[in-house]
Structures are given as structure tokens and as C-alpha cells.
Amino acid sequence: MSELVLTARYAMGSKVCSEALVAKDGFSARYDLNRLRGVFSRPAHKLVGQSYVGKILILDTAKGGVASAWMLNEMQSRDMAPLAIVFNSVNPILVQGAALGGITMMAGFDADVTSLIAHGALVEIDPAARTLRVLSGSDKTVDGDTDRLITAGASQKVRFVARK
Amino acid sequence: MHLNEEEQAMLAGEAGEVVRIAMQHQIMVGDFFGARDFVAVTQAHVMADTESLGQAGVMWLERLCDVRDELHRVRIPTITDPRGTDFTRADDLGQQSWMLELERRAIDALVKLGVSMTDTCINYQTVLAATRGEHVAFGDTGVVIYSNSINGARSNFEGGPSALSAGLTGRTPRYGFHLDAQRQASLRIHVDLVPKTLNEWGALGGVIGRLAGNYWEVPVIEGLDIAPTSDELKHFGAAMASFGSVALFHIVGITPEASRLEDVGGHKLAVRHRISRSDIDALTKSYALEKTVDVVVFSAPQLSMYELRSLAELCDGRHFKIPLLAITSPQVKPDADRFCFTERIEAAGGTVMSGMCFYQSYAREISEAKGWKRLATNSAKLVNILGGYGYVPMLTSMEECVNAAVTGELK
């Protein structure tokens, strides 16, 4: 059995491991979340109603306003924050917020990370190595995406390794 | 990142503990984006309303002030975005005392850090507009996109912690829109209409923002063969930034870096989208969900003096059935009072507030306290934001908003 390892161009924070909430959608702490209840609250968001606390969010891009720079820190102080956020593309606000709040963040892959990882997969992020490792729950996605990844020229950044 | 001698000294704490913390934060962000060094900035604009800060953010600011080395003051002009309340109108909004107390603590801390409490998201219209090529560290996405695009200044989105850090160190990491290469167009769009009203300018910005959908995309727009006003471009940019996280756009023949398409590399791009009236109508109709309205709000961005004048003219001789809130900056409010715009709006039953912005003022709690759910506005930015706060936001013209305040319904 193989596991998927992705390499990111940008990363910060501590090594973490948790369940992934995955959506090809954007993210703003102000626009999308009920931060008191710890759930996605924006009706149009693909993760609406789901709890993000302690999870690894895998999303397309950072959206909207500058408030998230404070809000990640505030959420962290109440233990109501995601464990890590992974983006295809990130704006400075989320990076600044992650830096202040001590939240692991990763961005910049050679393929669409939201289509490579299955919702609910167990994921490990190692910012020092800039790697995102899918530990379980991703077999369908991995198998289904192998050909597309190679044709996209991303094989140098996406590795499949034997699971121990 | 390469640090010069002064920056190394700052990082070593020789300029005080607060500056050391600021440098450390800025280096983390700069390293993430691969910035090679810092660039000096001339102004900083800090977004620090207490709904965003929360208790944790206020305590973070207070800890900075507690450092007793007397070196914790900003070294460049540093101003603030709207606050979470207009203290004189807090009761009208159903805001609770704990919100006001948190605001007072945040203001006290920011003042101790040397920050000027301008409380505005239209500083480019009211305080000190940045000039072409000027490197700044601005918060508020609407301020950044306007300053980058219309003024030709250079800023990334600087959230509160980073903008305050820039104020304290006088610099910011050199990445993103501080770099020439990043300011080249990446998305060529042709527009086949000329918006007529501020809500249409906002809707057009929203459509382009959705198409861009990414901070790093730089739209170049052709087809707008007119000279838009500052207020029109304000709504246009604020919506584009809100819907798409866009920080810079060019309009050929209008914005300073794009006299010609070639100036921003647009000639190398194929037109990827053509936008017609049906596109902005579709965006507007997607928010026309209900007929009944609970509250009308003009905010996001704050209103200029001339928006307030237009509103005052529409309010003359009217009597409102539902609340109408018009929100402006502390710089504009005295003139609105002096020119009797405030009096005319409030004679109809409206309320003019200053120094805050509706969505930065505990909008969810206001909705619950006041029973306001169905909200009409002419701000595309506001409708984009308020969906996440449990509102049913509806986008229409200033005129139709005023009519809705009179009848309680949208046509």
C-alpha cells in the first residue's frame, strides 16, 4: 500500500497530525466561520456546519479581509482553532495570522491539493521538511489521481512511498 | 532574510523589546514568502477592531504596552481602521457593555503605542493618500487595493499584527506587491458596460473579484472609457478585494501604472473574460432574496462627504419605517454635521454614525439584539460579508435603499 507525500513551497509552524477537512473553496475567519461554536457558518461554503476545531483544513485559497490576522490568534487562545491550514494559494493575511497564533500553515503545491486529498483523510504536516503526508483514508484519491499528476508534470513534487 | 545593521540591532532587542517582537513577527512572514530583505515604509494602517482582536488580541496589545523600556512607540505615521463601535450610538446598535469596555482597552493600548486613532477605511480620501511608488503597510483590503491601484502606491494586505509591526520598525518584508514583477497584469478582462451607480460599480468589482479569486492575480481591465470618480472606484475596489482577495488591478488609460496595456504586460495576455451587464445583474439578483427589509445600512466602505450629500438629498421629506444607518469616518462626520447632511438624514429617521464599520461591530450580536436579519445596502462588499453573519443581505441602489427604509420593502 502506498501513501501520498506532497511537497510545499511555503510552510511554517510545528509538525502536526489530524483529520483533514477538504474543500475546493476559500477561507476567511471573518466571512466563513462561527468562531464561538467552532463551525463553518457561511451558507455557501462547502464545509458549512462542520467543526474545524483541531482539524487540518485543506482549502483552495485565502479570501477576503484582514481580520483573520487577529482572529486565528483569538481562536487559538480559546482552543477553538484549526490545527493547521493548507492552501493551494495563500494571501499574506492568513500567514500573518498563523505567525501570531502559532498555527501550522502550508501552501504552494504543483498540483491542486484539494483534489489530491480525500475529505476525512488522516494527514501529517511537517513544516521543517515542507511535506504533507496522507497517512490513511486517501486510497481512492491517490489511485484516481496518479495518471493526472504525471501528465500535469507534478511527479517531481508528489511522491508515493511505501507505508510502513 | 538579509538584515542590515539597524535591523540586526532591532532583532537583538537594542531598540527595545516591543520592536524585537515586531521584527521577529515580520521575519516569520518574510521568510514564508521568500522575501530577500525589508523595504522602508512611510505609513502604516492598522486594522484592530475588537471583534477581530478578541480578548486575546487586546491582551497582546496590552502586553506590548507593559514593556517598561519606553521604546514602544511607532516610528512612522500609523493610523487605524474603523473601530467596533460609535460610543455615542452603541445603545442604538444593541451593543453590550463588555464590547465597549474591550474597545476602550484596545484604544488605550494603541494610543500608548503612539498610534493615531483615525478609525477610517477611507484614509485615501480623508487623511493622507499614498503616492505613486510609495511603499506603505496598509491594513483593510479596500484601502490596500485603492492605494495600490488608484494611487500607484505599494502595499500588501497587512493584517493588524503586521501593520502594527511595520509602524514599530518602519519597514516591511519585501515581497508581493512591493516588487515590480508582481505588479504586472496576470488576468486580462474586457468590460462591455459602464456602471451607473455605486452598487453597480461594486457589483462589477465583485464579478471581477470572483473571476480572479486569488490574491496573486492582477486583473487588467479594458473597455472602461470613462473617468470614474473616487467613490465609484472605492466601491469597485472594495468589492473586488472582498469577493476575490485581489490587492491590485489596472484599468487601461485610467490607473497610473497602465497608461497603455503594454505598460503592465497586458498585451501578452489573451482576453480571458468579457463582462456584460447581464453578469452584474446576475450578481445583484443573487442577493435579491426577499421583499421585506428589517434595516438599511450604508457602510463598507465608510461614506464620503459626497455620498452623505446624495443620501441627505434622498432623505428630504421622507419618514422612515425601519432603521437606516449611514456610517462615515471621524474626519467626514464634522463636515456632514456642518453642512447639515446629518440633520437631514436624521430628520427622516436615519442615524449617522462615525468611526466604525457595520460588519466590524459585532454584526452577529447586533442582528440578535435588534432582530435585524434582512438587510438592504448599496455596498457589494457588505453583502458579500454579511452572509456569514446570519443576515439575508440585499444589494440595490442608494435610492432604492432609501425607498425601502420608507416602506419596509424592496421593489
Interface residues (C-beta under 8 A of the other chain):
Chain A: Y10 A11 M12 G26 S28 R30 Y31 D32 L33 N34 S41 R42 P43 A44 H45 T61 A62 K63 G64 G65 V66 A67 S68 A69 W70 M71 N73 E74 Q76 S77 R78 S89 V90 N91 P92 I93 V95 Q96 G97 A99 L100 M105
Chain B: H25 M28 V29 D31 F32 F33 G34 M47 A48 D49 E51 S52 L53 G54 Q55 A56 G57 W60 D81 G139 D140 T141 N156 F157 E158 G159 G160 P161 S162 G176 G213 N214 Y215 W216 A241 S242 F243 G244 S245 A247 Y359 Q360 R364 N384 I385 G387 G388 G390
